[in-house]
């Protein structure tokens, strides 16, 4: 079978060669005839070199060294041969190092520019902070500081200096506050404080005595029972306790006895509807407590929690120890207190009614506790209107000493 192909059609199968190129291209048939070549004068003739093998080899043509690349078709036996002058390859290879250096230079410049841009983004806030710290130090010392570029050591040094200044000022302010506090405490005369507290504690309301004596007289007239003896005995003890006992701190047992005598008298008015149950943890009876600590709390439950109640009114008093503190818990089943009433009771010193035993309200009790034992102690009130009121008092746990109480 014979196939006729135009040479120009074959030229379209291979890329055009440069005019000054010394490369040669040959398409050979199975008998080494030149079917096509970029050298048109050699088309149709015999290829000058025989025994070609597929691959790369070298040969000389007219004294020039060529590298020959041979690729053949096993089915047809045709071969394509490309011959490139060695000198041309050497020239192209010689350019590679220069191109590599140029590329590395370009990449280096780009890397430097990117790093400068990124460093500007991150160091600008540090630069501003450093400048501010320098200005702070300059204003503090009055000495102009050199305007250096921001550095981590300088920034750290300025920051540490500022922290040291703040700590020094904090310590100085704390010491000043302590000195002022001590000066204020020393300025308060002891006899004035004792006079004020004794005035609050010892003032028995005359109306209370009048009403109590009238109740006792009425009971004596109607009943003629031993109850009058008990009531009179309780009244005498209360009067002795208030008038003769000038100590600021007493035993817990003495305060409990005061509560029981007070309830004995109050029940004359309320026909024994007031029930007080006292539970004291064993061993706490001889611990010290503030004089008139529990009585104003119980009185508050009676006059504010039990007013207009017809059922039995119960007050539960629990005295326990928690680590280095003594906890007093006074719970009543009265009508309760609103949040506003609780706030007023602890924050406002309002006058009591004319039937109260003394003029010491919850506000004064709370202030006395904090004044004598410290501001970390005091009264807390929890209440639910219509159900209960719970008053919790905390004071330090100390054994009562007679000489300390008289001091």
Buried (B, 14 or more C-beta within 10 A) or exposed (E): EEEEEEEEEBEEEEEEEEEEEBEBBBBBEEEBBBBBBBEEEBBEEEBEBEEBEEEEEEEEBEEEEBBBBBEBEEEEEBBBBBBBBEEBEEEEEEEEEEEEEEEEEEEEEEEEEEEEEEEEEEBEEEBEBBEEBBEBBEEEEEEEEEEEEBEEEBBEEBEEBBEEEEEEEEEEEEEEEEEEEEEEEEEEEEEEEEEEBBEBBBEBBEEBBEBBEEBBEEBBEEEEEEBBEBBBEBBEBBEEBBEEBEBBBBBBBBBBBBBEBBBBBBBBBBEEBBEBEBEBBEEBBEBBBBBBBBBBBBBBBBBBBBEEBEEEBBBBBBBEBEEEBBBBBBBBBBBBBEEEBBEBBBEEEEEBEEBBBBBBBBBBBBBBBBEBBEEEBBBEBEBEEEEBBBBBBBBBBBEBEEEEBEE
